[in-house]
Amino acid sequence: MKLIFPNGEHEPVTLGEGITAIGTAAECPIVLAAPGIALRHAEVHLRNGQALVRVPDPRNVVVLNGRQVTTDTALKAGDLLLFAKVGCQVLTAPEKTPAPPPRPAATDENDGRTRIRQALPKFMLRGVSGSTFGKTYALVGTMTIGRHQECDISLPGDEISRHHARVQVLPDGVMVEDMGSANGTFVNDKRVHSGVIKPGEELRLDTVRFLLMSPGMETTKPNLSAPVAAAPEKSGPGAGLWIGIGIGFVVVAVVVAKLAGLF
């Protein structure tokens, strides 16, 4: 079994029996130096030809075929894996053994890259309370949230209904629909049957709270204050000219007022 990285973040890796760690740590067999990758981000366990992916820390984002991995999950040939934003394909070793001609190889690589980019999560829910605190859940397409194990995002807790809410990714936000829950679905503390939540806003299922995040959201916030900080520095040698013009207007206004009083 092999891991192929179409975007070139790492050379193709043939998995051996045992554990193959993926992360930024130098001791990992697969080192991925990319934003969002933890020291030991994930592990691939191979035993007797059977492979599974394991996530040591639930805060590490690993997505398999569009669904976030939260428990040990089996891998098979053709699967698409995402470690944060780094994508790879799972292939059986015999399928990649023949050296293809240059042109078909480029076509295969482009096809793989396209599928992986479509699977990139546009939005994520970050838990900010209770048992979900610090955990992230990638949102892809339409997903259900609830206590039942068959839900795309399964949450423990008696306050969560078996099928509590449905979320659907939109171009500029996420549509939230309550599925008849007992304790309600809230967007920014307002109970809703359906509504759209934007990045930075809060989704609450009874007492379980989430913050909707999007890639690059944290990097854009500092820029909002840049013009305010830079404003004092923009006053250069021309500042005295504008001050002088302002004083001139005041003097003229005073003179006109006095003349008006004389007449």
Accessible surface in RSA format (square Angstrom, percent):
REM  Atomic radii and reference values for relative SASA: ProtOr
REM  Chains: A
REM  Algorithm: Lee & Richards
REM  Probe-radius: 1.40
REM  Slices: 20
REM RES _ NUM      All-atoms   Total-Side   Main-Chain    Non-polar    All polar
REM                ABS   REL    ABS   REL    ABS   REL    ABS   REL    ABS   REL
RES MET A   1    39.94  20.7  18.65  12.3  21.29  50.7  18.87  16.0  21.07  27.9
RES LYS A   2    40.29  19.7  40.29  24.7   0.00   0.0  10.15   9.1  30.14  32.1
RES LEU A   3     0.00   0.0   0.00   0.0   0.00   0.0   0.00   0.0   0.00   0.0
RES ILE A   4    19.78  11.3  19.78  14.7   0.00   0.0  19.78  14.2   0.00   0.0
RES PHE A   5     9.77   4.9   0.00   0.0   9.77  25.4   0.00   0.0   9.77  28.0
RES PRO A   6     8.52   6.2   1.61   1.5   6.91  25.1   5.84   4.8   2.68  16.6
RES ASN A   7    59.70  41.2  28.33  27.4  31.38  75.6  16.29  39.2  43.42  42.0
RES GLY A   8    61.16  75.4   0.00   N/A  61.16  75.4  31.25  85.8  29.90  67.0
RES GLU A   9    68.75  39.5  38.57  29.2  30.18  71.8  33.33  64.5  35.41  28.9
RES HIS A  10    47.22  25.8  35.82  24.9  11.41  29.2  31.51  32.5  15.71  18.3
RES GLU A  11   133.27  76.5 130.17  98.5   3.11   7.4  57.20 110.6  76.07  62.1
RES PRO A  12    77.03  56.1  56.25  51.3  20.78  75.5  56.60  46.7  20.43 127.0
RES VAL A  13    25.75  16.9  23.17  21.0   2.58   6.2  25.75  22.4   0.00   0.0
RES THR A  14    85.74  61.0  61.65  62.5  24.09  57.4  48.23  64.8  37.51  56.7
RES LEU A  15     9.23   5.1   0.25   0.2   8.97  22.6   1.02   0.7   8.21  22.1
RES GLY A  16    43.12  53.2   0.00   N/A  43.12  53.2  36.25  99.5   6.87  15.4
RES GLU A  17   117.28  67.3  83.62  63.3  33.66  80.1  63.54 122.9  53.74  43.9
RES GLY A  18    16.27  20.1   0.00   N/A  16.27  20.1  15.94  43.7   0.33   0.7
RES ILE A  19    86.90  49.5  56.65  42.2  30.25  72.9  56.73  40.9  30.17  81.9
RES THR A  20    13.92   9.9  13.81  14.0   0.11   0.3   2.90   3.9  11.02  16.7
RES ALA A  21     2.94   2.7   2.44   3.8   0.50   1.1   2.44   3.4   0.50   1.3
RES ILE A  22     0.00   0.0   0.00   0.0   0.00   0.0   0.00   0.0   0.00   0.0
RES GLY A  23     0.00   0.0   0.00   N/A   0.00   0.0   0.00   0.0   0.00   0.0
RES THR A  24    48.06  34.2  30.42  30.8  17.63  42.0  25.43  34.2  22.63  34.2
RES ALA A  25    13.51  12.4   8.81  13.6   4.69  10.7  13.51  19.0   0.00   0.0
RES ALA A  26    97.45  89.6  66.99 103.4  30.47  69.3  71.68 100.9  25.77  68.3
RES GLU A  27   140.20  80.5 107.43  81.3  32.77  78.0  63.95 123.7  76.25  62.3
RES CYS A  28     5.41   4.1   0.00   0.0   5.41  12.7   0.22   0.6   5.18   5.6
RES PRO A  29    84.27  61.4  51.24  46.7  33.03 120.1  64.24  53.0  20.03 124.5
RES ILE A  30     0.00   0.0   0.00   0.0   0.00   0.0   0.00   0.0   0.00   0.0
RES VAL A  31    58.15  38.3  49.82  45.1   8.33  20.1  49.82  43.3   8.33  22.6
RES LEU A  32     1.08   0.6   0.34   0.2   0.74   1.9   1.08   0.8   0.00   0.0
RES ALA A  33   100.15  92.1  61.09  94.3  39.05  88.8  65.45  92.2  34.70  91.9
RES ALA A  34    27.82  25.6  14.70  22.7  13.12  29.8  19.79  27.9   8.03  21.3
RES PRO A  35   117.86  85.9 103.71  94.5  14.15  51.4 115.15  95.1   2.70  16.8
RES GLY A  36    61.47  75.8   0.00   N/A  61.47  75.8  36.40  99.9  25.07  56.2
RES ILE A  37    16.65   9.5   0.00   0.0  16.65  40.1   0.45   0.3  16.20  44.0
RES ALA A  38    33.93  31.2  23.72  36.6  10.21  23.2  33.79  47.6   0.14   0.4
RES LEU A  39   127.42  71.0 124.19  88.8   3.23   8.1 124.19  87.2   3.23   8.7
RES ARG A  40   102.67  43.1  96.08  49.0   6.59  15.7  43.86  59.9  58.81  35.6
RES HIS A  41     0.68   0.4   0.68   0.5   0.00   0.0   0.68   0.7   0.00   0.0
RES ALA A  42     0.00   0.0   0.00   0.0   0.00   0.0   0.00   0.0   0.00   0.0
RES GLU A  43    20.91  12.0  20.91  15.8   0.00   0.0   0.06   0.1  20.85  17.0
RES VAL A  44     1.00   0.7   0.28   0.2   0.72   1.7   0.28   0.2   0.72   2.0
RES HIS A  45    19.89  10.9  19.10  13.3   0.79   2.0   9.77  10.1  10.12  11.8
RES LEU A  46    14.11   7.9  14.11  10.1   0.00   0.0  14.11   9.9   0.00   0.0
RES ARG A  47   126.69  53.2 125.06  63.7   1.63   3.9  64.83  88.6  61.86  37.5
RES ASN A  48   139.75  96.4 110.97 107.2  28.79  69.3  36.32  87.4 103.43 100.0
RES GLY A  49    50.40  62.2   0.00   N/A  50.40  62.2  31.99  87.8  18.41  41.2
RES GLN A  50   138.16  77.3 132.89  97.1   5.27  12.5  49.50 105.4  88.66  67.2
RES ALA A  51     5.40   5.0   0.00   0.0   5.40  12.3   0.78   1.1   4.63  12.3
RES LEU A  52    56.05  31.2  56.05  40.1   0.00   0.0  56.05  39.4   0.00   0.0
RES VAL A  53     0.00   0.0   0.00   0.0   0.00   0.0   0.00   0.0   0.00   0.0
RES ARG A  54    91.54  38.4  91.54  46.7   0.00   0.0  24.29  33.2  67.25  40.8
RES VAL A  55    23.99  15.8   3.35   3.0  20.63  49.7   3.35   2.9  20.63  56.0
RES PRO A  56    65.80  48.0  27.54  25.1  38.26 139.1  36.25  29.9  29.55 183.7
RES ASP A  57    39.77  27.9  39.29  39.1   0.48   1.1  16.97  39.9  22.80  22.7
RES PRO A  58    73.39  53.5  61.96  56.5  11.43  41.6  69.82  57.6   3.57  22.2
RES ARG A  59   152.50  64.0 139.62  71.2  12.88  30.7  40.86  55.8 111.64  67.7
RES ASN A  60    14.78  10.2  12.08  11.7   2.70   6.5   2.08   5.0  12.70  12.3
RES VAL A  61    18.53  12.2  17.35  15.7   1.18   2.9  17.35  15.1   1.18   3.2
RES VAL A  62     0.00   0.0   0.00   0.0   0.00   0.0   0.00   0.0   0.00   0.0
RES VAL A  63     0.77   0.5   0.43   0.4   0.35   0.8   0.43   0.4   0.35   0.9
RES LEU A  64    17.62   9.8  14.03  10.0   3.59   9.0  14.03   9.9   3.59   9.6
RES ASN A  65    75.29  51.9  48.04  46.4  27.25  65.6  32.33  77.8  42.95  41.5
RES GLY A  66    10.45  12.9   0.00   N/A  10.45  12.9   7.10  19.5   3.35   7.5
RES ARG A  67   126.32  53.0 125.46  64.0   0.86   2.1  53.13  72.6  73.19  44.4
RES GLN A  68    28.24  15.8   8.84   6.5  19.39  46.2   6.73  14.3  21.51  16.3
RES VAL A  69     8.22   5.4   2.46   2.2   5.76  13.9   5.25   4.6   2.97   8.1
RES THR A  70    95.17  67.7  62.02  62.9  33.16  79.0  42.84  57.5  52.33  79.1
RES THR A  71   100.00  71.1  90.17  91.4   9.84  23.4  75.65 101.6  24.35  36.8
RES ASP A  72    69.68  48.8  45.30  45.1  24.38  57.6  20.00  47.1  49.67  49.5
RES THR A  73    44.40  31.6  41.03  41.6   3.37   8.0  35.99  48.3   8.41  12.7
RES ALA A  74    78.36  72.1  62.49  96.4  15.87  36.1  62.73  88.3  15.64  41.4
RES LEU A  75    11.58   6.4   0.00   0.0  11.58  29.1   0.33   0.2  11.25  30.3
RES LYS A  76   132.17  64.5 129.92  79.7   2.26   5.4 102.54  92.3  29.63  31.6
RES ALA A  77    39.65  36.5  18.64  28.8  21.01  47.8  19.13  26.9  20.52  54.4
RES GLY A  78    50.15  61.8   0.00   N/A  50.15  61.8  30.34  83.3  19.81  44.4
RES ASP A  79     4.49   3.1   4.01   4.0   0.48   1.1   0.46   1.1   4.03   4.0
RES LEU A  80    26.48  14.7  25.11  18.0   1.37   3.4  25.19  17.7   1.29   3.5
RES LEU A  81     0.16   0.1   0.00   0.0   0.16   0.4   0.00   0.0   0.16   0.4
RES LEU A  82     3.49   1.9   3.49   2.5   0.00   0.0   3.49   2.4   0.00   0.0
RES PHE A  83     0.00   0.0   0.00   0.0   0.00   0.0   0.00   0.0   0.00   0.0
RES ALA A  84    11.92  11.0   6.18   9.5   5.74  13.1  10.33  14.6   1.59   4.2
RES LYS A  85   121.41  59.2 107.62  66.0  13.80  32.8  71.95  64.8  49.46  52.7
RES VAL A  86     4.66   3.1   4.62   4.2   0.03   0.1   4.66   4.0   0.00   0.0
RES GLY A  87     0.47   0.6   0.00   N/A   0.47   0.6   0.00   0.0   0.47   1.1
RES CYS A  88     0.00   0.0   0.00   0.0   0.00   0.0   0.00   0.0   0.00   0.0
RES GLN A  89    23.63  13.2  23.63  17.3   0.00   0.0   0.17   0.4  23.46  17.8
RES VAL A  90     0.00   0.0   0.00   0.0   0.00   0.0   0.00   0.0   0.00   0.0
RES LEU A  91    30.57  17.0  30.57  21.9   0.00   0.0  30.57  21.5   0.00   0.0
RES THR A  92    43.68  31.1  43.55  44.2   0.13   0.3  40.53  54.4   3.15   4.8
RES ALA A  93    28.68  26.4  28.32  43.7   0.36   0.8  28.32  39.9   0.36   0.9
RES PRO A  94   100.23  73.0  87.17  79.5  13.06  47.5  91.27  75.4   8.96  55.7
RES GLU A  95   113.45  65.1  81.39  61.6  32.07  76.4  44.68  86.4  68.78  56.2
RES LYS A  96    75.44  36.8  64.97  39.9  10.47  24.9  34.58  31.1  40.85  43.5
RES THR A  97   102.86  73.2  79.85  81.0  23.01  54.8  70.48  94.7  32.38  49.0
RES PRO A  98    92.76  67.6  78.24  71.3  14.52  52.8  88.49  73.1   4.27  26.5
RES ALA A  99   100.09  92.0  65.67 101.3  34.42  78.3  69.85  98.4  30.23  80.1
RES PRO A 100    60.94  44.4  40.92  37.3  20.02  72.8  46.26  38.2  14.69  91.3
RES PRO A 101    83.05  60.5  75.82  69.1   7.23  26.3  82.79  68.4   0.26   1.6
RES PRO A 102   122.33  89.2 108.52  98.9  13.81  50.2 117.36  96.9   4.97  30.9
RES ARG A 103   203.61  85.5 195.80  99.8   7.81  18.6  72.49  99.1 131.12  79.5
RES PRO A 104    57.78  42.1  52.90  48.2   4.88  17.7  57.78  47.7   0.00   0.0
RES ALA A 105    38.89  35.8  32.80  50.6   6.08  13.8  35.14  49.5   3.74   9.9
RES ALA A 106    51.94  47.8  47.78  73.7   4.15   9.5  51.23  72.2   0.70   1.9
RES THR A 107    70.94  50.5  68.50  69.4   2.44   5.8  50.07  67.3  20.87  31.5
RES ASP A 108    79.20  55.5  71.70  71.4   7.50  17.7  20.17  47.5  59.03  58.9
RES GLU A 109    76.92  44.2  68.63  51.9   8.29  19.7  24.19  46.8  52.73  43.1
RES ASN A 110    77.75  53.6  76.23  73.7   1.52   3.7  23.23  55.9  54.52  52.7
RES ASP A 111    70.54  49.4  67.04  66.7   3.50   8.3  14.80  34.8  55.74  55.6
RES GLY A 112     0.10   0.1   0.00   N/A   0.10   0.1   0.10   0.3   0.00   0.0
RES ARG A 113    54.67  23.0  54.67  27.9   0.00   0.0  10.58  14.5  44.09  26.7
RES THR A 114    75.15  53.5  71.21  72.2   3.95   9.4  49.57  66.6  25.58  38.7
RES ARG A 115   110.91  46.6 107.54  54.8   3.37   8.0  52.09  71.2  58.83  35.7
RES ILE A 116     3.68   2.1   3.42   2.6   0.26   0.6   3.68   2.7   0.00   0.0
RES ARG A 117   145.78  61.2 133.03  67.8  12.76  30.4  41.36  56.5 104.42  63.3
RES GLN A 118   139.44  78.0 108.51  79.3  30.93  73.6  46.28  98.5  93.17  70.7
RES ALA A 119    15.66  14.4  11.59  17.9   4.07   9.3  15.57  21.9   0.08   0.2
RES LEU A 120    66.67  37.1  53.87  38.5  12.81  32.2  53.87  37.8  12.81  34.5
RES PRO A 121    15.86  11.6   9.04   8.2   6.83  24.8   9.26   7.6   6.60  41.0
RES LYS A 122    96.54  47.1  89.65  55.0   6.89  16.4  72.54  65.3  24.00  25.6
RES PHE A 123     6.15   3.1   6.11   3.8   0.04   0.1   6.15   3.7   0.00   0.0
RES MET A 124    36.42  18.9  36.42  24.1   0.00   0.0  34.44  29.3   1.97   2.6
RES LEU A 125     2.01   1.1   2.01   1.4   0.00   0.0   2.01   1.4   0.00   0.0
RES ARG A 126    83.88  35.2  83.88  42.8   0.00   0.0  19.28  26.3  64.61  39.2
RES GLY A 127     1.75   2.2   0.00   N/A   1.75   2.2   0.00   0.0   1.75   3.9
RES VAL A 128    42.90  28.2  32.16  29.1  10.74  25.9  32.16  27.9  10.74  29.1
RES SER A 129    21.01  17.8  15.46  20.6   5.55  12.8  20.66  44.0   0.35   0.5
RES GLY A 130    65.02  80.2   0.00   N/A  65.02  80.2  41.10 112.8  23.91  53.6
RES SER A 131    71.53  60.4  42.17  56.3  29.36  67.6  47.18 100.5  24.35  34.1
RES THR A 132     2.40   1.7   2.40   2.4   0.00   0.0   2.40   3.2   0.00   0.0
RES PHE A 133   143.95  72.0 126.99  78.7  16.97  44.2 126.99  77.0  16.97  48.6
RES GLY A 134    20.76  25.6   0.00   N/A  20.76  25.6  16.83  46.2   3.93   8.8
RES LYS A 135    69.26  33.8  69.26  42.5   0.00   0.0  23.79  21.4  45.48  48.4
RES THR A 136    12.52   8.9  10.99  11.1   1.53   3.7  10.99  14.8   1.53   2.3
RES TYR A 137    17.49   8.2  17.49   9.9   0.00   0.0  11.47   8.6   6.02   7.4
RES ALA A 138     0.65   0.6   0.10   0.1   0.55   1.3   0.10   0.1   0.55   1.5
RES LEU A 139     2.18   1.2   0.44   0.3   1.74   4.4   0.44   0.3   1.74   4.7
RES VAL A 140    42.85  28.2  33.07  29.9   9.79  23.6  35.81  31.1   7.05  19.1
RES GLY A 141    41.37  51.0   0.00   N/A  41.37  51.0  35.83  98.3   5.54  12.4
RES THR A 142    78.21  55.6  50.29  51.0  27.91  66.5  35.30  47.4  42.91  64.9
RES MET A 143     8.82   4.6   8.14   5.4   0.68   1.6   8.74   7.4   0.07   0.1
RES THR A 144    29.44  20.9  29.44  29.8   0.00   0.0  23.39  31.4   6.05   9.1
RES ILE A 145     0.34   0.2   0.34   0.3   0.00   0.0   0.34   0.2   0.00   0.0
RES GLY A 146     0.00   0.0   0.00   N/A   0.00   0.0   0.00   0.0   0.00   0.0
RES ARG A 147    87.55  36.8  79.25  40.4   8.30  19.8  21.31  29.1  66.24  40.1
RES HIS A 148    41.98  22.9  36.82  25.6   5.16  13.2  19.96  20.6  22.02  25.6
RES GLN A 149   153.29  85.7 132.61  96.9  20.68  49.2  59.73 127.1  93.56  71.0
RES GLU A 150   139.61  80.2 111.66  84.5  27.95  66.5  44.70  86.5  94.91  77.5
RES CYS A 151     4.33   3.3   0.00   0.0   4.33  10.2   1.10   2.8   3.23   3.5
RES ASP A 152    49.18  34.5  29.08  28.9  20.10  47.5   0.53   1.2  48.65  48.5
RES ILE A 153     7.39   4.2   4.51   3.4   2.87   6.9   7.39   5.3   0.00   0.0
RES SER A 154    41.68  35.2  19.87  26.5  21.81  50.2  16.84  35.9  24.83  34.8
RES LEU A 155     1.83   1.0   1.24   0.9   0.58   1.5   1.58   1.1   0.25   0.7
RES PRO A 156    85.26  62.1  72.75  66.3  12.50  45.4  80.37  66.4   4.89  30.4
RES GLY A 157    28.77  35.5   0.00   N/A  28.77  35.5  20.90  57.4   7.87  17.6
RES ASP A 158   138.97  97.3 115.45 114.9  23.52  55.6  38.46  90.5 100.51 100.2
RES GLU A 159    54.27  31.2  48.46  36.7   5.81  13.8  20.74  40.1  33.53  27.4
RES ILE A 160     0.34   0.2   0.00   0.0   0.34   0.8   0.19   0.1   0.15   0.4
RES SER A 161    22.59  19.1  16.08  21.5   6.52  15.0  17.79  37.9   4.80   6.7
RES ARG A 162   130.58  54.8 127.20  64.8   3.38   8.0  42.79  58.5  87.78  53.2
RES HIS A 163    76.30  41.7  70.50  49.0   5.80  14.8  44.44  45.8  31.86  37.1
RES HIS A 164     0.00   0.0   0.00   0.0   0.00   0.0   0.00   0.0   0.00   0.0
RES ALA A 165     0.00   0.0   0.00   0.0   0.00   0.0   0.00   0.0   0.00   0.0
RES ARG A 166    80.33  33.7  79.39  40.5   0.93   2.2  18.30  25.0  62.03  37.6
RES VAL A 167     1.32   0.9   1.17   1.1   0.15   0.4   1.32   1.1   0.00   0.0
RES GLN A 168    83.01  46.4  82.92  60.6   0.09   0.2   5.96  12.7  77.05  58.4
RES VAL A 169    36.07  23.7  18.66  16.9  17.41  42.0  18.66  16.2  17.41  47.2
RES LEU A 170    44.89  25.0  41.83  29.9   3.06   7.7  44.67  31.4   0.22   0.6
RES PRO A 171   111.39  81.2  97.29  88.7  14.10  51.3 101.70  84.0   9.69  60.2
RES ASP A 172    88.63  62.1  77.88  77.5  10.74  25.4  40.33  94.9  48.30  48.2
RES GLY A 173     0.00   0.0   0.00   N/A   0.00   0.0   0.00   0.0   0.00   0.0
RES VAL A 174     1.26   0.8   1.26   1.1   0.00   0.0   1.26   1.1   0.00   0.0
RES MET A 175    65.56  34.0  65.24  43.2   0.32   0.8  63.42  53.9   2.15   2.8
RES VAL A 176     0.05   0.0   0.05   0.0   0.00   0.0   0.05   0.0   0.00   0.0
RES GLU A 177    61.61  35.4  61.61  46.6   0.00   0.0   8.10  15.7  53.51  43.7
RES ASP A 178    16.20  11.3  13.32  13.3   2.88   6.8   3.21   7.6  12.99  13.0
RES MET A 179    58.87  30.5  27.51  18.2  31.36  74.7  38.77  33.0  20.10  26.6
RES GLY A 180    70.60  87.1   0.00   N/A  70.60  87.1  37.81 103.8  32.78  73.4
RES SER A 181    11.62   9.8   0.00   0.0  11.62  26.8   0.47   1.0  11.15  15.6
RES ALA A 182    86.33  79.4  52.60  81.2  33.73  76.7  63.34  89.2  22.99  60.9
RES ASN A 183    58.86  40.6  49.35  47.7   9.51  22.9   6.80  16.4  52.06  50.3
RES GLY A 184     0.34   0.4   0.00   N/A   0.34   0.4   0.34   0.9   0.00   0.0
RES THR A 185     0.28   0.2   0.00   0.0   0.28   0.7   0.00   0.0   0.28   0.4
RES PHE A 186    30.13  15.1  30.13  18.7   0.00   0.0  30.13  18.3   0.00   0.0
RES VAL A 187    16.81  11.1  14.22  12.9   2.59   6.2  14.22  12.4   2.59   7.0
RES ASN A 188    76.25  52.6  53.69  51.9  22.55  54.3  31.43  75.7  44.82  43.3
RES ASP A 189    99.99  70.0  77.22  76.9  22.77  53.8  25.68  60.4  74.31  74.1
RES LYS A 190   147.54  72.0 143.75  88.2   3.79   9.0  90.06  81.1  57.48  61.2
RES ARG A 191   138.83  58.3 116.59  59.4  22.24  53.0  44.83  61.3  94.00  57.0
RES VAL A 192    27.23  17.9  17.14  15.5  10.09  24.3  24.15  21.0   3.08   8.3
RES HIS A 193   130.64  71.4 119.56  83.1  11.08  28.4  87.53  90.2  43.11  50.2
RES SER A 194    60.14  50.8  40.58  54.2  19.56  45.0   9.45  20.1  50.69  71.0
RES GLY A 195    20.35  25.1   0.00   N/A  20.35  25.1  20.34  55.8   0.02   0.0
RES VAL A 196    60.79  40.0  39.18  35.5  21.61  52.1  39.18  34.0  21.61  58.6
RES ILE A 197     0.69   0.4   0.69   0.5   0.00   0.0   0.69   0.5   0.00   0.0
RES LYS A 198    83.90  40.9  83.90  51.5   0.00   0.0  40.17  36.2  43.72  46.6
RES PRO A 199    48.70  35.5  28.92  26.4  19.78  71.9  28.92  23.9  19.78 123.0
RES GLY A 200    35.91  44.3   0.00   N/A  35.91  44.3  12.60  34.6  23.31  52.2
RES GLU A 201    55.48  31.9  52.37  39.6   3.11   7.4  18.42  35.6  37.06  30.3
RES GLU A 202    33.53  19.2  33.11  25.0   0.41   1.0  12.67  24.5  20.86  17.0
RES LEU A 203     0.58   0.3   0.58   0.4   0.00   0.0   0.58   0.4   0.00   0.0
RES ARG A 204    47.29  19.9  47.27  24.1   0.03   0.1   7.79  10.7  39.50  23.9
RES LEU A 205     0.00   0.0   0.00   0.0   0.00   0.0   0.00   0.0   0.00   0.0
RES ASP A 206    28.70  20.1  28.70  28.6   0.00   0.0   0.00   0.0  28.70  28.6
RES THR A 207    88.72  63.1  77.44  78.5  11.28  26.9  67.65  90.9  21.07  31.9
RES VAL A 208    11.92   7.8  11.40  10.3   0.52   1.3  11.92  10.4   0.00   0.0
RES ARG A 209    88.13  37.0  88.13  44.9   0.00   0.0  19.99  27.3  68.14  41.3
RES PHE A 210     1.18   0.6   1.18   0.7   0.00   0.0   1.18   0.7   0.00   0.0
RES LEU A 211    52.88  29.4  52.88  37.8   0.00   0.0  52.88  37.1   0.00   0.0
RES LEU A 212     0.00   0.0   0.00   0.0   0.00   0.0   0.00   0.0   0.00   0.0
RES MET A 213    13.29   6.9  13.29   8.8   0.00   0.0  13.29  11.3   0.00   0.0
RES SER A 214    24.00  20.3  18.31  24.4   5.68  13.1   8.25  17.6  15.75  22.1
RES PRO A 215    61.03  44.5  30.77  28.1  30.26 110.0  40.35  33.3  20.68 128.5
RES GLY A 216    34.98  43.1   0.00   N/A  34.98  43.1  25.10  68.9   9.87  22.1
RES MET A 217    22.17  11.5  15.53  10.3   6.65  15.8  21.63  18.4   0.54   0.7
RES GLU A 218   101.58  58.3  91.57  69.3  10.01  23.8  40.61  78.6  60.97  49.8
RES THR A 219    97.23  69.2  84.63  85.8  12.60  30.0  79.41 106.7  17.81  26.9
RES THR A 220    77.49  55.1  76.81  77.9   0.68   1.6  62.86  84.4  14.63  22.1
RES LYS A 221   115.60  56.4 109.01  66.9   6.59  15.7  66.82  60.1  48.78  52.0
RES PRO A 222    83.81  61.1  69.45  63.3  14.36  52.2  77.97  64.4   5.85  36.3
RES ASN A 223    99.21  68.4  92.09  89.0   7.12  17.1  24.39  58.7  74.82  72.3
RES LEU A 224   141.61  78.9 121.97  87.3  19.65  49.4 125.30  88.0  16.31  43.9
RES SER A 225    67.51  57.1  64.00  85.4   3.51   8.1  45.40  96.7  22.11  31.0
RES ALA A 226    52.29  48.1  44.03  67.9   8.26  18.8  51.31  72.3   0.98   2.6
RES PRO A 227    81.84  59.6  73.71  67.2   8.13  29.6  78.55  64.9   3.29  20.4
RES VAL A 228   114.87  75.6 105.41  95.4   9.46  22.8 109.69  95.3   5.18  14.0
RES ALA A 229    73.87  67.9  53.80  83.0  20.07  45.7  64.17  90.4   9.70  25.7
RES ALA A 230    35.44  32.6  33.40  51.5   2.04   4.6  35.42  49.9   0.02   0.1
RES ALA A 231    56.64  52.1  46.17  71.3  10.47  23.8  47.39  66.7   9.26  24.5
RES PRO A 232    94.61  68.9  75.22  68.6  19.38  70.5  86.41  71.3   8.19  50.9
RES GLU A 233   147.10  84.5 114.57  86.7  32.53  77.5  49.00  94.8  98.10  80.1
RES LYS A 234   159.77  77.9 127.33  78.1  32.43  77.2  87.31  78.6  72.46  77.2
RES SER A 235    77.31  65.3  48.44  64.7  28.86  66.5  38.58  82.2  38.72  54.2
RES GLY A 236    39.43  48.6   0.00   N/A  39.43  48.6  27.08  74.3  12.35  27.7
RES PRO A 237   144.67 105.4 111.66 101.8  33.00 120.0 125.68 103.8  18.99 118.0
RES GLY A 238    40.11  49.5   0.00   N/A  40.11  49.5  33.62  92.3   6.48  14.5
RES ALA A 239    34.88  32.1  26.33  40.6   8.55  19.4  32.62  45.9   2.26   6.0
RES GLY A 240    47.27  58.3   0.00   N/A  47.27  58.3  34.58  94.9  12.68  28.4
RES LEU A 241   119.04  66.3 107.72  77.1  11.31  28.4 114.88  80.7   4.16  11.2
RES TRP A 242   179.89  72.2 172.06  83.3   7.83  18.4 148.21  79.0  31.68  51.4
RES ILE A 243   110.74  63.0 103.28  76.9   7.46  18.0 109.81  79.1   0.93   2.5
RES GLY A 244    39.83  49.1   0.00   N/A  39.83  49.1  30.74  84.4   9.09  20.4
RES ILE A 245    74.12  42.2  65.59  48.9   8.53  20.6  72.10  51.9   2.02   5.5
RES GLY A 246    34.16  42.1   0.00   N/A  34.16  42.1  32.25  88.5   1.91   4.3
RES ILE A 247   105.00  59.8 102.90  76.7   2.10   5.0 104.44  75.2   0.56   1.5
RES GLY A 248    32.07  39.5   0.00   N/A  32.07  39.5  31.66  86.9   0.41   0.9
RES PHE A 249   145.29  72.7 138.16  85.6   7.12  18.5 138.78  84.1   6.51  18.6
RES VAL A 250    95.75  63.0  92.59  83.8   3.16   7.6  95.73  83.2   0.02   0.1
RES VAL A 251    83.54  55.0  82.18  74.4   1.36   3.3  83.54  72.6   0.00   0.0
RES VAL A 252    91.06  59.9  89.26  80.8   1.79   4.3  91.06  79.1   0.00   0.0
RES ALA A 253    62.29  57.3  49.03  75.7  13.26  30.2  56.64  79.8   5.64  15.0
RES VAL A 254    73.32  48.2  70.50  63.8   2.82   6.8  73.31  63.7   0.01   0.0
RES VAL A 255    75.27  49.5  74.78  67.7   0.49   1.2  75.27  65.4   0.00   0.0
RES VAL A 256    88.07  58.0  87.41  79.1   0.66   1.6  87.62  76.1   0.44   1.2
RES ALA A 257    65.50  60.2  49.13  75.8  16.37  37.2  56.02  78.9   9.47  25.1
RES LYS A 258   144.15  70.3 133.86  82.1  10.29  24.5  86.87  78.2  57.27  61.0
RES LEU A 259    91.90  51.2  91.30  65.3   0.60   1.5  91.90  64.5   0.00   0.0
RES ALA A 260    71.22  65.5  46.62  71.9  24.59  55.9  56.40  79.4  14.81  39.2
RES GLY A 261    68.42  84.4   0.00   N/A  68.42  84.4  38.49 105.6  29.93  67.0
RES LEU A 262   143.40  79.9 109.34  78.2  34.05  85.6 112.42  78.9  30.98  83.4
RES PHE A 263   205.09 102.6 140.81  87.2  64.28 167.3 162.76  98.7  42.33 121.1
END  Absolute sums over single chains surface
CHAIN  1 A    15013.9      11870.2       3143.8       9416.8       5597.1
END  Absolute sums over all chains
TOTAL         15013.9      11870.2       3143.8       9416.8       5597.1
